[in-house]
């Protein structure tokens, strides 16, 4: 779990998680 959180923070700084959250939001909307 710690490794996942670490990679999540890494992607946060790169901005990949941003697009990931956007995809999740679109999924929830649908």
DOBA-137189 format. One record per residue (C-alpha): x, y, z. Coordinates in steps of 0.001 Angstrom, whole numbers, padded with zeros to 6 digits, always signed. Example, Ala and Ser with C-alpha at 12.3 -4.5 7.8 and 13.67 -1.06 7.14 Angstrom:
BEGIN
+012300-004500+007800;+013670-001060+007140;
END
This chain:
BEGIN
+000000+000000+000000;+002854+002357+000857;+004423+001732-002548;+001104+002544-004219;+000793+005817-002307;+004392+006660-003245;+003788+006047-006943;+000560+008020-006636;+002471+011023-005271;+005022+010575-008052;+002344+010666-010736;+000790+013639-008958;+003955+015660-009490;+004148+014537-013119;+000475+015275-013725;-000524+011812-014922;-002786+011300-011923;-004576+014500-012927;-005743+012928-016183;-006534+009762-014225;-008845+011669-011879;-010472+013319-014879;-011178+009903-016373;-012668+008733-013079;-014857+011851-012912;-016126+011207-016445;-016882+007602-015517;-018865+008691-012466;-020757+011251-014522;-021815+008533-016954;
END
